[in-house]
Every structure is written in C-alpha cells, then in structure tokens.
Amino acid sequence: MINHRNSTKLTIIAGFVFACGALLPPKADAGWFPEIKPDNGMSATQMDGTPPPALELAGLREASGANSGNAHETGSIWSASKRWLGALTGGVGSAASKNTELYDASPFEEYSTPGVSMHAAIVPDMSVVIPAAIPAAIEEPLWNKNAVKMAGLRDDMPKIAVVIDDLGLDRRRSNLTTALPGPLTLAWLPYAHELPEQTQAAQKRGHELMVHMPMEPLNPKIDPGPNALRTGLSPDELLERVRSNLAQFDGYVGINNHMGSRFTQDVNAMSVVMNVLRNRDLLYLDSRTIKDSVAEKTAQRFNVPTTSRDVFLDHFETAEGVSNALEQLERIAREHGTAVAIGHPKDVTLAALTEWLPQARERGLQIVPLSEIVKHREGRFMEARDTATDDTPGDVTLLVPQDGQGVLQ
C-alpha cells in the first residue's frame, strides 16, 4: 500500500527523471529531424566523415570541414549552452567526447512534413545557471574569418569591390590578375589544376578568395565545366557536387555562380546550395547572369550573407567597353555608397584595371574586398527587414516526400 507521502515522493522523482531525460539528445529516427552538428564530422549512419545527405538536406548543420581543413562548428548561445549542459549529463557534445554526435536543435525551430509535426527539443527549466562565459564561445562566421581585413575605411567615401571570375585554368592570365594591386576578390573555378598553390599565392598578395561554382546555363550547348550544378540532378547529387567543389581549396569567403542562368532561376535547386552555405557560414554573390535569378532572395531566406553584381566590366570586350563599364561602376558607388563589379582575366580587362585601380584611389574611391560590401549591405538589409511587411522572406519549410529526400522551399 502506497501512502500519500510516498506517492508524492515518487511523483517528484519521476518528474526529475523525465526532465533529465529531456536534456539528452533525441534519437534521429525516421520521424525526427533534429539539427545535427557532429563534433568531429562523423555521423551516426556514415563513418566516412560526412553527414548523411538526407539529413543535411533536411536543414541540418553540416560539419564536414571541407573548408579550413577540419570540422567546422558554427556556434551559438544555444549550442554553447547545450554543450555545457551535455558535459553535465554524460559528456554528449563535450570536448572530451570525440566520437559522439552533438544534437543541437534550436528551441525555436520547427520542421514541417505533410501530416507530421516535428518540433525541435526544448530544454525544460531546471534552474541551471548558464555560466557568463558562454557567449564568448560563439564562433566567428567562417566567411568573416577568411575575409581580408581592412583598417581605416571611411563611411563617407564610396566602396567598390572588383571580382575577377574564371581564374585557375589560364595560369598566365591568372598570375597577371594576382599581380594586380589589391584587395581584389578572386573567384577560382573548382576544376582548375593546382588550386591550393594558386590561391595561396593570391592570398599572399592581399586578395580575397571565392569558389566560382559552375552552374547550368540556359543554352544546353554551352558547357559550364565538370561537376556543374544542374536542375535535373537529385538533391543528393547536387549536395555531393557542392561538397566536392568546395573541397578543392581552402580560405575562401563564399561562392558565386559561373554561368547558371538556368540554375539560379530554380528556387529548389538554389535552396540545396544555400543550405550548405548557411551550415558552413559562407556568403553568396549573385553574378546575375539573368534578370530572373532567385539566388539572392533565396540566400536571404536562408540567412546566408549575400549581395549581387552591379556591373559586368567586360560584357563588351573592347577598351572602350571596359572604360565605359568602369565609369558606370564609379557612378553607382558615388550614388549608393557601394558597388560590385565582375570581370574576367581577359587582356583588355587586365590592362584597364592596371591603369584604373591607382587612379580610383586618387579620386577618393575605396577598393575593398567583397566581404566589406556584404557587411555594409547586409546591415542595411537587416534594418529594412526589421520594418518590413509580410512579404519579407520568412522561415524555410522543409518538405519530405515519400522517397525521403528533403526539398527545401
């Protein structure tokens, strides 16, 4: 016979056990897709160092570490507190638990599946005091870590970023581009040879790096190159190609599209790309090879730092054409405070930049890496979003079809 006092004790003990259990990571079964950040890039179902594609496509944190050479953790106050609490509850996610997974679902995030509601785990109030040092564990975004740092920039002077695409294949012209006074932003084709050597030389010259991601053009007769992203590929195949292209060298701040006039119009395809960039803390530059591109808007929905090109320097491959483009670039910068140009390693472009870059500085223009433009424009975008109406891009909903492949919209 259990008296009232014993019943009360059992109720208290059961409640405490239930609350402690809520702190432990949930199982990632077929009906649950928590956000996962493996502590060492390993997965519960894949022991080759890469997270399962289906999980990454489901909006999960990816830590394959293809950039920077090791597993990359993108910290937050929530993840820091979970790691600290994990150490108290058996070491899950702690520095000592090197071959375990850290389940780090945001308490505010919900993934939606037709007929199924999957809510991320919420840690109950256990009256645990989070140490004041936790915010210091928030990790600097990778794109900002790899960015070229500039001191003494003035807010009252226009800023211009010059991006040179298609680098790596033509070694002579790539070397001439690298020799230009920086900081320029140099976008390297991932299928070029000896990329680590070429990109490190560019970094030593003070230039910022990007991956020039090959994407499907409108004209099927034009070849964007090996391992290009195409709309006809499955999400898993797209993910594999994005990962492979990002693994060719280190130290970049993000990507922009090589061609891609068809691919950048496809919101589902671009969502696969943006999910990877978000999880790796990389930025996206929309080259705007077509006016109907959804790339920048999709990046904003995924909270990927982003901006777009203003001027193509060598659309007309003549000295006069490049000169006119540079004049247009200056006008945009003086009118709006910032401007982004994209050019290519062509003789006419390199000759014009050799003359124009020193003169631009003398005329009061600040030549900056792309990351500086992104910081400036992202700040303005966030201010606008704070006062925007309901048509502002909102949270991303995850749809998981019957075949289990996630499509982000």
N, C-alpha and C positions, 0 to 999 in steps of 0.2 A: 504494500500500500504506500503510495507516494503522497506525502502530506503537502500542504500548500507551500511551505518554506522550501522543500526540496524541488518542487515544481518550478518555483521562481528561480532557483539556482540553475536548474537545467536549461531554462529559457535563456538566462543570461549567457551561459556557456555556449549554447547553440548559436545565439546571435553573434557572439565574439568569433566563433569558428567560421560562420558564414561571412562575416566582414573580412576576416583574414584571407579567406579563400578568394574574395573579390580582388585582392591585391595581386594574386598570382595570375600569370598570363593565361588567357583562354586558349583552347585548342583550335587550331586553324583547320576545322573540318569543312565539308562542302557547303555548309550553311553559314559560314562565318568568315569574313574577310577583314581581319584587323590590319592596321598599318604595321608593317614589319620593317625593322632596321636591324639586320644581323650584325652582331658585334664584330665579326671578322669576315663578313661577306659570305658566310656559309648559310645554307638553307636546310630546313628540316627534311626536304624531299630531294634536294640536289646537293651532292657533296663535291661538286667541281668548282665551287666558289661563286656560283651565280644563282640568284634567286629564281624561283620558278616563273616563267614568262606569264602564266595566268595570274599569278599574284601581283607581279609588277604592273600588269595591265589593269589590275583592279585598284589602282590608285595607291599602291603600297610603296613605302620607302625602299629604294634600291641602293645597295651599298657594295656594288661590285668593285668599285675603286679603280676603274679603267683609267680615270684621270688622276693624276698625282701619285699613282703607283701603289696605293694602298686603299683599304676600305675607308670610305668617306662617311662620316657621321654628320648630319645636319641637325644640330642640337636645337632644343627649345626649352623653355622653362618647364614645360610638361615632361619632355623626355628626360631632362636632368633630374626632376623630382622622381620620376619612375625608376631611374637607375639608382638613385639614393634609397628609395623605398625597397627596390629589389634586393639591395645588399642586406637589408634588414630581414627579408623574407626568403633567404636561401641563396642569395648571390646572383639571381637572374639579372643579366644585363650589367653586372658589375665588372670592374676591370679584371677581377680575378677569374671570371667565368668566360674563358676564351672560346669555348666550343659550344656555346649556347646561343639561342636566339633571344633578342630583346623585342618583346611585343610592345609597341608604342603607339597604341591607338589614341587619337585625340579625343578628349572627352566631349568635344563639341561637334564631331564629325559623324555623319550618317551616310551609309551606302545603301542605295535602293536597288532592289531586284524585284521584277514582276511577281507579286504575290508574297513576297518575303520582306520583312522589315529587319534590317541588321544594324543594330546600334553599337557603337564603339563602347568599350568598357568604361564605366565611371567609377573612380575610386571613392568609396564612402568616407565620410568624415570620421577619422579615427583619432582625432585630436593630436595628430602627429605634426610637430613643428618642423617645417622645412628650413634647413639652415640658410642663413642670409647669403652664403657664398654661392648658392645655386645659380643665380643669374649670371655669374661670372663664367659658368660652364657653357653658356650659349656660344656656339661656334660661329665664327665669321663665315659668311657665304663664300663658296669656292670661287665664284666669279670675281668677287672683290679681293680675295687672297691673291689671285693670279693677275689682277689688274695692274697696269703701270701707274704708279703713284706720282702725282704731280703736286708740288708745293708752290704757293704764291699765286694761284689762279685768282683772277678778279671777276666778281659778279657783274661788273659794269662793262665788261668787254666781251664781244661775241666769241663763241667757242665753235670750232669746226673740227670734225673727225673725218679723216680720209682713210677709207677702207680699200685695200687692194686685194681683189679676188684672184682665183685661178693660179695660185702660187704652188711651186713644187715640181711641176713637170719640166718646164723650161728652166734649167739650172742657171743659165747665163742671165736671163732677164729676172729671175728670182733673186739672184745675187745683186743685180743692179737696184732692184727695189729695196732690198735690205740695206743697201748703202745710202739710201736717201735719209735726210735728217728727220729724226723722229720727234715725237712719238706718232708713228702711223699704226694702223690696225691691219694686220696681215692675215688673210684667210687662206688656209692651205688645203688643197684637195687631199682627201684621206687616202687616195690610191697612188699618190706620188711616192717616189723612192727616197730612202734615207731622210725621212721626215724628222726624226729626233735631231739629227745633225743640223739640218737646215733651220728648224725652228729655234734651236738653242742659239744659233748664230744671230738670228733675228732678235731674240730677247736681249742678247748682249749689246745690241745696237740701240736698245731702248724702245723696241716696238712691242705692241700688244698682239696676242695670238688669238685666232679663231679657227674653228673647223669649218671648211666650206663644204657643207653637206650636199652631195648630189641628189637631186630630186627630179621626178618625172616632168618633162616639158609637155606642152600641148601637141607639138609636132612629133608624131611617133617615129619619124625618120631621123630625128636628132638623138644622138646617144649621150646621155648625161655622164656616162662612165660606169665602171664596175661598182657593184654593191649599192646602186642607186635606190632611193626610196620610191616605190611605185604604189599607186592607188589600188592595183589589183592584188597586192600581197595581203596575206592574213595579218592580223595584229601581231601574232607570234613572230612571223617572218620579218615584219617591219622592226619589231623590237630587236631582233638579232642583228639586223643590218645597222641600226642606230648604234648599238653597243660596239659592233665591230669597227665602225668608222670613228667612234670616239676613242678607241683604244690605240690609235696609230701614233699618237704623240701626247705629251703632257703640257701643262702650263697654260692652256687656253682659258678664255673667259666665257666662251659660248660658241654658238654656231650661227651661220647664215646660209641661205639656200643658194645652191648652184643650180641654175635653171629653175625648174619647179613650178612653171606656170600652170600646170595641171594639178600637181600635188598640193600646192598651197591653197587651192580652192576647195579642198576636201576637208571638212571640219573633223571627221572621224579619224582620218589618217594623221592630220596635224595634231590631234589630241594624243595619239600614241607618242609622238615626238615630244610634245610639251610635258607629258607626264614624266618622261625620263629627265628632261631638263630641270623640272621642278625638284625631282628627287635628288639630283646631283648638284643643285644650286648653281645652274648655269644660265646665261642670258641668251636671248634670241634677237637677231637683227633680221627684219623682213627686208629682203632685197627688192621686193615689189616688182617682180618681173611681169606681173599682171595686175591690173587695177582692182580686180575682184578677189584679191588674196584675202583669206581669213586668218592668216598666220598671226598677225599682231593681236587681233581681237581674241583668238584662241589662247595665246600666251597670257593675256590679261586675265582670262577666266581661270587659268591655272596658277595665277600669281607668279608667273615667270617674268623676271625683269626683261623689258623689251622696248624696242623702238624700230623705226623704219627709215629707209633711204629717202633722201630728198632729191638728189641729183645723180645721174649717171655721167661721169666725166667724159667717156669716150663712146657714147652712143653713135656719134659721127666721128669716124676715125681720121680726122684731119686736124692740123694745128689750129685752124680757126674754130673748128667744132669744140675742141677741148678748151680753148681760151674762152669761148662763149659760155661753156658749162661752168668754168671757174668763176666767171663774173656773176652768173646766176647763183652760185653757191655763196658768194660773198653777200649778195643782196638778201638772201634768205637768212643768213646768220645775223646780219645787222638788224633785220626787221623782227626776227623772232628770238634772237639771243643764242640760238644753236642751229647747226646744220650738219647733215651727214652726207658725204659723197662716197660713191663706189666707183672705182676704176679698175683697170686691168693692166697687167705687165706688158703693155704694148710700147713700142719705141716712141710713138708720138705722145703718149700719156706720161711716160717717164721723163721725156725731155721737158715737157711743160711743167711738171711738178718740180724738177730740179731748179727751174727758174722761179716758179711761183712761191714755193714754200718760204724762202728767206724774205721775199717781198711781203708776203701776207703778214708775217710777224711785225715788219716795219710799219704796216698800215693798221696796227692795233688789233689784229686778229690772233686769237689764241688757238694754236693747233694742239689738240688733245686726243687721247685715245678714246675709243668708242665708249668705254665704261664710264667716262666722265659725262658724256652726253646722256647715257642711260640714267645715271644718278640724278641729273638735272631734270630730265623729262619725267622720270618715274615719280619724283617729288611732286611735280605739277599734276600728274595723273592721279596720285593719291588724294591731293587736295580736291580735285574735281570730283572724284568718286565719293568723297565724304558728303558732298552736297548734291549728288546726282539723284535722278528719279529712278523708277523701277526698271527702266530699260538698260541700266548698268549691268554688265555681265555678272552673273551670280555664281553660286556654288555649282560644282560639276556633279551630275548624277551618273552613277555607274549602272549600266545595263549589262546583265549577264545572260546571254542567250542560252538556249537549251544545250548547245555544244560546250558551254562552259567558258568560252572565250569572251573576255570583257571588252566592251566597246564604250569608250568614254565620249560623252556628248556635252 
